Amino acid sequence: MSAVVDPASFDRFAADYDRFVSLQPQQGLEWLSGLGLRGERAIDVGCGSGHAAARLADDFQHVLGVDLSAPMIAIARARRARPNVEYRVADAFEIGDDGFDLVYSHTMMHHLPDYRAGLEQLKSLVRPGGTVALVDNVSDLYPTPPRWVYTAGAKRGFLSSVRRLGLRDAWFELRFWHSKPWLEHLSSDVYLSRVAFRELYDEIFPGARYDDLGFALAMSWTDQRAG
């Protein structure tokens, strides 16, 4: 009997997902860069193959990227190694350090079995005066969008992707959107609505700032405790 594969896991398609992410516009990273944050220590929770961690290395003296997926961490170490970046296979709830100037996570929160507990854990990692910056997918129509939402959107955007990426990469992107492992993964996602997102985050991060990225909401909050 074959082992049951967790559809939420990125292990089955880590290399293709890394290429797919590399082709995307990187709205989350542009939003993060726009915050103008600098400091000694940053952590990227759910770092995947290291795109954000490598970017953070320009502005922080030490960056820790953690992810549950060993294949994704292997790609990060091979392709996005930096002298001041450490990649680690780890669970977000196993991190006990509370001295980070920046706690960042991108589209990871909806994968957690307890969303509120995850937010509280990330909040516990930031030092006084530090910032928590989180981006997560939202959906106002479907908590779990049906597969046709993704495949139809990919088909509609194919010509613009050709203009942006060239035919070879645009064709890869279209095929990835239609791939069975990726669609199974998307079918395991459960998203908050924009209203539910802000209500939950306001409880954990009072006074937070929000920015709408279209597919996602972004939140930044600075810990006002005295250092």
N, C-alpha and C positions, 0 to 999 in steps of 0.2 A: 504494500500500500504506500502511495506517495504521501509525503508530509503535507499537512495543511499549510498553505501559504497565506500569510497575513496580507490582505489587500492594501492596508495602510503603509506597509513597508516599502521603502525605496530601494531595497537591496537588489530586487530583480532587474531593475532598469537604471542602475546608478550612472553608468557611462552615458547612456542616451539622455538621461535627465540633465546631466551636467552640460552636455552640448545644447540641449533645448534651452536651459536657463541662460547660457551664454548668448543665445540669439534674441533674447527678450529685451525690451527697452530699459529695464532696470529702474522703474519708477521708484521703488522702495529705496534703492541706494541713492538716487538723486535727492529724494526727500530727506534722507538721513544726512547727506552732505550739506544740505541747506540749513540744518540746525546749527552748523558751525561749532561742533563740539570738539574739544581737545582734552587731553589728560594723560594720566599715567597708565591706568589699567581699564581695559574694556573686555566684555564677554559677549560673544554671539551664541545664543542658545538655539539649537537646531540649525547649526551652521551649514549643513549640507556639504557641498564640495568646496566651500571656502571663498565664494565670491565676495561676500560682505566683509569677512575677516581680513582678507587681503587688502581691501579698501581702507578698513579701519587702521591698518598698520601704518598708514601715512600720518595719522593724527594722534595715535596713542603709543606710549612706550612699550607696552606689552598687551597683546591680544590673545585671549583664550577662545577657541572655537570648539564647541561640544556638540555631538550628535549621537543618536542611538545607532545609526547605520555605519557599521564598520567599512563597507565598500565606499560609502561617500567620504568618510574620513581618509581612506586610502587615496582617493582621487585628490582630495584637498592637499594632502601632504606631498603628492607627486607633482601637482600642477600649480599650486598656489602657496608654496612654501615661502616664508619670509623669516629673516633672522629674529624678528620680535613677535612671531606668531607661533602659538602652540595649539595643535589639534589633538583632541582627546575624544575617544568613544566613551560617552557618559550619559546618564539619565539626568534630566534637568533637576529632578528632586533629590539627587545625590550630591549636589554642589553645596558645600557648606561655607564657602567664602562670602564675606559681606563687605568687601572693600573695593568694589568696582566703581570707577568714575562713570562708566556707561554700561548699562545692561540693555542689550539689543536682541530682538528676535523678529524674524520675518516669516509670516505665514506658517507658523508652527503651532500656535496656540490651539487651533481647532482640532489638532490631532490628539490632544490630551484627554484622558477619560474624565478629569475634573478640571474644567476651565478655570473656575474661581481659585482653586488651590494652586493652579499653575501661576496665575497672576500674583498671588500672595507670595509664592516662592521666589519669583523674579524680583518682586519688590524687596524681599529680604536680602538680596545680593548687593544692593546699591549702597554706597557709602553716603553719609551726610553731605549734602551739596551736589551729589551725583544725579544722573539722569537715567530714567527708564524710557526707552524708545521702542515701541512695538507696532508692528504692522500685521494685520490679519485679514483674511478674506471675509467678505460679508455678502449676504444675499437676501434681498427683501421679498422675493417671490417664492423661493424654494429653500428650505433648510439644506437639502441635498439636491442641487440642480440635476435634472435628467441628462443622460449622455448626449442627447441631440442638441442641447444648448451649446455644448463645447464643440461638437463636430460641425454643426451648422455655422457657428461663429468662425471656425477655422476655414471653412470653405469660402465664406463671405470675404474673409480677410486675405485670401491667398494671393490675389493680384498685388495688393499693397505690400505683402511680404516679399513678393518677387522683386518689386521696386526697391525695397529696403535692404534685402539680404542677397538678392541674386537667386536664380532658379534652383541651384543645387541645395542651398540651405533652406529656402522656402519649401521645397518639396520634402526635405527631411522633417521640417516643422509640421507640415500638414499630416505626414504619415505618423508622427509621434502623437498628435492629437487624436488620431484614430486607432492607436495601438491598444491591444487588449489589456496589458498590464496597467497602462496609464488610465484608461477608462475605468478599470476595476478599482484603482486607487481613488479616483475622483468620486466614484459611487460610494466610497466609505467615508467621505468627508461630510461633516455637519457644520454649517455656518450659522453664525448669529445674524440677525437683521441689524441694520444701522441703529435702530432705536434700542434694541436689546444690548448691542455692543456698548453704546454710550452709557446706558443705565448701569451695566455691570462694572465697567471701567471707572465710572464716577464714584462708585462705592469703594473701590480699592485705591484709586488715585484721584482724590478730590482736587479740583482745580486744574485738571489735565487740559492740554491743548489737543485738538483734533484736526486732521486734514483728510479730506476725501480723495482717494486715489482712483476712484472709479470701481475697480474690482475689489478694493479693500479700503479699510479705514486705518489711518495711522494715528498713534497717540504718543505724545511726549509729556513727561512729568518729571519735575525736579524735586528731589527730597530737600525740604527746607529745614531739616534739623540742623542745629549748630554742630560743626565739626569738633 
